Amino acid sequence: MDWQQFFNNFGVLAGFCAFILFWLSILMWMMVDAQKRGLWGWVWAFVGLLTGPVGLIGYILFWRGRYAVLPVVEVRDALIRQTSENKRATDQLEAEIPPSEPNKPPEMPLVPPPIPRQYQ
């Protein structure tokens, strides 16, 4: 087998795989966005798969503007945003507080104490 032919075929295969992954990611976005708006996500992913870019453009132009995001999704996104902000505030407070020294055991003297005279 000629190496040049192999690399030409490999480039075509790699480009085809990249295109398939790109298109699958667009289909997943269509599905998730449709579900957020109360539409059937799997149906829209299937329509996008069959029609290609025409289905994507049609979804964006006609359906995406007509259906608002469900209130449940808005509440969920607000809770996620609030939790994220609280976490960032906690991280900043922890960064401002200097670390305290751990509890040290009492230091033992190196020389034993002198024995009182009465016991000698």
C-alpha positions in Angstrom: 0.0 0.0 0.0 1.2 3.5 -0.9 1.7 5.7 2.2 0.4 8.8 0.4 -2.9 7.0 -0.5 -3.2 5.8 3.1 -2.8 9.3 4.5 -5.2 10.8 2.0 -7.8 8.2 3.0 -7.0 8.8 6.7 -7.6 12.5 6.3 -11.0 11.9 4.6 -11.9 9.5 7.4 -10.8 12.0 10.1 -12.7 14.8 8.5 -15.9 12.7 8.2 -15.7 11.7 11.9 -15.2 15.3 12.9 -18.3 16.3 10.8 -20.4 13.5 12.4 -19.3 14.5 15.9 -20.1 18.2 15.2 -23.5 17.3 13.8 -24.4 15.0 16.7 -23.5 17.8 19.1 -25.9 20.2 17.2 -28.6 17.5 17.4 -28.1 17.1 21.1 -28.4 20.9 21.6 -31.6 20.9 19.6 -33.0 18.1 21.7 -32.0 19.7 25.1 -33.3 23.2 24.0 -36.6 21.7 22.8 -37.1 19.9 26.1 -36.3 23.1 28.0 -39.2 24.8 26.0 -41.7 21.9 26.6 -41.4 20.4 23.1 -40.5 16.8 22.3 -36.8 16.8 22.2 -36.3 13.4 20.5 -38.7 14.4 17.7 -36.7 17.5 17.0 -33.4 15.6 17.1 -34.9 13.2 14.6 -36.1 16.0 12.3 -32.7 17.6 12.5 -31.1 14.3 11.6 -33.3 13.8 8.6 -33.3 17.4 7.2 -29.8 18.5 8.1 -29.1 22.2 8.3 -32.6 23.0 7.0 -34.1 21.5 10.2 -31.7 23.4 12.4 -32.5 26.7 10.7 -36.2 26.0 10.8 -36.1 25.2 14.5 -34.2 28.3 15.3 -36.4 30.6 13.2 -39.8 29.2 13.8 -40.0 27.4 17.1 -37.3 28.8 19.3 -38.7 32.3 19.4 -42.3 31.1 19.9 -41.9 29.0 23.0 -40.4 30.5 26.2 -38.3 28.4 28.6 -40.4 26.5 31.1 -40.7 28.2 34.5 -39.3 25.0 36.2 -36.1 25.4 34.1 -35.9 29.1 35.0 -36.2 28.3 38.7 -33.5 25.5 38.4 -31.1 27.8 36.5 -31.6 30.6 39.2 -30.9 28.1 42.0 -27.7 26.9 40.2 -26.6 30.5 39.7 -27.3 31.4 43.3 -25.4 28.3 44.5 -22.5 29.2 42.3 -22.4 32.8 43.6 -22.6 31.5 47.2 -19.7 29.1 46.6 -17.6 31.9 45.1 -18.3 34.2 48.1 -17.3 31.4 50.5 -14.1 30.8 48.5 -13.2 34.5 48.8 -13.8 34.5 52.5 -11.6 31.4 53.0 -8.9 33.1 51.0 -9.0 36.2 53.2 -8.8 34.4 56.5 -5.2 33.5 57.4 -4.6 29.9 58.3 -4.4 29.4 62.0 -1.6 27.4 63.6 -2.6 23.9 64.6 -2.9 23.1 68.3 0.6 22.5 69.5 1.3 20.1 72.4 2.9 21.7 75.4 6.7 21.8 75.1 8.5 19.5 77.4 11.7 20.8 79.0 14.9 19.1 77.9 16.4 19.1 81.4 14.4 17.3 84.1 13.3 19.5 87.0 15.6 19.5 90.0 14.7 17.1 92.8 13.7 18.8 96.0 16.2 18.5 99.0 13.8 16.7 101.3 13.8 13.7 99.0 17.5 13.4 98.5 
